[in-house]
Amino acid sequence: REEARKAIAKADTPLWTAQEIAQATDGKTTEDFDVYGLSIDTRTIKKGDLFIALTGEKSDGHDHAAEALAKGAAGVLVSRLPDGVSEKQAITVADTMKALEAMAKTARHRSAAKIIGVTGSSGKTSTKEMLKTALTAVGKTHTTLGNLNNNIGMPLTLARMPKDTDFAVIEMGISHAGEMTEMTMLAEPDIAIITMIGTAHCEFFKTRADTAVAKAEIFKGMSTDGIAFLNADDDQYSLLKKEAQKYGLKDIRSFGTVADNDIVLLHIGGTQISAKIGDQSYTY
C-alpha cells in the first residue's frame, strides 16, 4: 500500500511549474500552474502539457494556442498573447525557441543524470533504443521520443527530462556545420557515441571527412573526463579520434570487428550476437 501511495505521489509530481519556467527563460507569468509535459503540436497534446508556440517559416504556433488550451493544455509559452488566451494561462517570453533552449539548459543542470549523446549518419535511433532497454533495468531512463533529434527535437527532449532521471540517451542529428556545437553546448554529454559516418549528409557536406568533423563537434560540449565511443571499422575513425583528442578527451574507446578494439563484435548468427568487452564475453 505504501509503495502504491509513493507511485501515485510520484506520478503527480509536475515536470515544471510556470514560475520555474519563467525563471529559466526570463519570462513573465501572472499565475503559477503545474506542467506535466511539453508539446509543440496540438495534434498530440495531452492534458496538463505546456504548449510551446514556435514560429516557423510556414506556420505560427501562436495561431493554435487557444486550441491547445481547449484540448487540456495547462498553459502556453508565447512571445505575444494570442486571441482567446488569458494572461493567467500564459508564460510570455521574448523568443519561444530561445526559451525552449533555456529550459533545456536548466533541465540539464537541475538533474544529476548521466547524459549520453548519440550521433552518426545512421543507427542513432536503434542505438538509442537498445541503450534505453539496457539502462532502464538499472535506473530511471529518459530518451529521445522517436527520432526527434534536430535543433528543435533535441532541446525539447532535454526540457522534457524529469529532475530525478538517472540516465538520458539523447539523439543528436545535424544538417549543417555548427549545428552540433549548439546541441552539445545544451546537452553537455558525459558520454558520446558516434555510430558511423556515411553519405546521408552528402547534400550538406562535400566529403565524408567534412561530415565526420561536423559530427565530432559533439565533443565540444564535453568535459575532459568524458568518454567517447567510436567505430573502428569506419574509415573516418582516425579523424574522429584526433578530433576527440583535440577537444581534450582522454578516454576514447573503440568498437568493431578487430580483436584489439575495446568492444569486439565476435559473431552474428541470425538474431544472436556475441561480443567481447575487455576480458568479458557476452551473448545476447
JOCORSUL-V801632 format. One record per run of one state. SS is the DSSP state (h for helix, s for strand, l for the rest). FROM is the first residue (numbers start at 1). TO is the last residue. Records with the same first field share a line. If there is no record, write none. Layout:
SS->FROM-TO ; FROM-TO
//
This chain:
l->1-1 ; 12-15 ; 26-27 ; 29-33 ; 36-36 ; 40-48 ; 53-54 ; 56-59 ; 71-74 ; 79-86 ; 93-95 ; 111-113 ; 120-123 ; 137-140 ; 144-152 ; 160-166 ; 172-178 ; 188-190 ; 195-207 ; 222-226 ; 232-236 ; 247-250 ; 257-262 ; 270-271 ; 278-279 ; 284-284
h->2-11 ; 18-25 ; 61-70 ; 87-89 ; 96-110 ; 124-136 ; 153-159 ; 179-187 ; 208-221 ; 237-246
s->16-17 ; 28-28 ; 34-35 ; 37-39 ; 49-52 ; 55-55 ; 60-60 ; 75-78 ; 90-92 ; 114-119 ; 141-143 ; 167-171 ; 191-194 ; 227-231 ; 251-256 ; 263-269 ; 272-277 ; 280-283
//
